[in-house]
């Protein structure tokens, strides 16, 4: 005998949740229920106005998110998935961390709900910590030894929300350079550091900072790099691979210390302005 309630059930209709898959309607989205990718995008749009479905998909492609999939192909995000996504977006926005570093932070249990210590953690006995100056300040947005993955102009624009004309302007002022992976006229690719530079400049541009205003940052960085090079020049030129490796590690350490010092000096001067 047929189920007498079946006639009362509404027909199942195809629906696209933005995931690129079409199938039956997703489950109801009440309190504590899993959310579709479209619902997640809407829920986070107030805090992250530039969030998009394509950006969430990209983070999933990079293995930073692993939402559950229904038989119909829908992505369903639990509250844990949404919290993880919020942490990723905050680390990108507030600390300008590349995805490679964010992946490491997440693996270490980092969440943006936890306070970030302002001072280096205490160093334990020998062998249990790194006592070199600034060792706890090494949350760099790059690796001196490697620029990381390469990104096309389209990738950089999509991830940072930058205007392509801004990237071109930054190239004109020597802020980013890009790398051609072929002959003349071939597309340019940008490493993680240059991508994050574009992201930072895009934020500054919202306050009216133009490309020509960035010369002061470039000049300051060039002078700091020259100073650190002078300090470690003999070791960096060494033919001993082990000594050169140690010199590069020391260079990263000094860069972190110098960056932290510059930040403190800037905060001090800005306090005077704000008084």
Residue pairs with C-beta under 8 A, 6 or more apart in sequence:
12 24
12 25
13 24
13 25
14 22
14 23
14 24
15 22
15 23
15 24
15 25
15 26
16 22
17 26
17 36
17 37
17 38
17 74
17 75
18 36
18 37
18 38
18 41
18 53
19 36
19 37
19 53
19 57
19 73
19 74
19 75
20 57
20 73
21 72
21 73
21 74
22 72
22 73
23 70
23 71
23 72
23 73
23 74
24 72
26 36
26 70
26 72
26 74
26 76
27 33
27 34
27 70
27 76
29 35
29 36
29 39
32 79
34 68
34 76
34 77
34 78
35 43
35 76
35 77
35 82
36 74
36 75
36 76
36 77
37 53
37 56
37 57
37 67
37 75
37 77
38 53
39 77
40 56
40 77
40 81
40 82
40 85
41 51
41 52
41 53
41 56
43 82
44 51
44 82
44 85
44 86
44 89
45 51
47 86
47 89
48 89
48 93
50 161
51 89
54 158
55 158
55 159
56 65
56 85
58 158
58 159
59 65
59 85
59 88
59 99
60 66
60 67
60 75
62 99
62 103
63 103
64 84
64 88
64 99
64 102
64 103
64 106
65 77
65 81
65 84
65 85
65 88
66 81
67 75
67 76
67 77
67 78
67 81
68 75
68 76
68 77
68 78
69 75
69 76
70 76
77 85
83 111
84 106
86 112
87 106
87 110
87 111
87 112
87 113
88 102
88 106
90 112
91 97
91 102
91 105
91 110
91 112
92 102
92 199
94 112
95 139
95 141
96 141
96 196
96 199
96 200
97 105
97 139
97 141
98 141
98 142
98 148
98 192
98 193
98 195
98 196
99 192
100 148
100 149
100 192
101 139
101 140
101 141
117 136
119 136
120 134
120 135
120 136
120 137
121 129
121 136
122 129
123 129
123 130
123 131
123 135
129 135
130 136
132 250
132 253
133 253
133 257
134 253
134 254
134 256
134 257
134 260
135 253
137 256
137 257
137 259
137 260
138 252
138 253
138 256
139 256
140 252
140 255
140 256
140 259
141 192
141 193
141 196
142 148
142 191
142 192
142 193
142 196
143 252
144 248
144 251
144 252
144 255
145 248
147 191
147 192
147 193
147 194
148 191
148 192
148 193
149 191
149 192
150 179
150 181
150 189
150 190
150 191
151 159
151 189
151 190
151 191
151 192
151 195
152 187
152 188
152 189
152 190
153 164
153 167
153 178
153 187
153 188
153 190
155 195
156 162
156 167
156 190
156 194
156 195
156 198
157 163
157 164
157 167
159 195
159 199
160 195
160 198
160 199
160 202
161 199
161 202
162 198
162 199
162 201
162 202
163 202
166 198
166 201
166 202
166 205
166 211
167 176
167 198
169 210
169 211
170 176
170 197
170 198
170 201
170 211
170 214
171 177
171 178
172 211
173 211
173 212
173 214
173 215
173 218
174 218
175 197
175 201
175 211
175 214
175 217
175 218
176 190
176 194
176 197
176 198
177 194
178 188
178 189
178 190
178 194
179 188
179 189
179 190
179 191
180 186
180 187
180 188
180 189
181 187
181 189
190 198
201 209
201 211
201 214
204 213
204 214
220 262
224 258
224 262
228 251
228 254
228 255
228 258
229 236
231 254
232 247
232 250
232 251
232 254
235 243
235 244
235 246
235 247
235 250
236 244
236 247
236 248
236 251
238 244
238 247
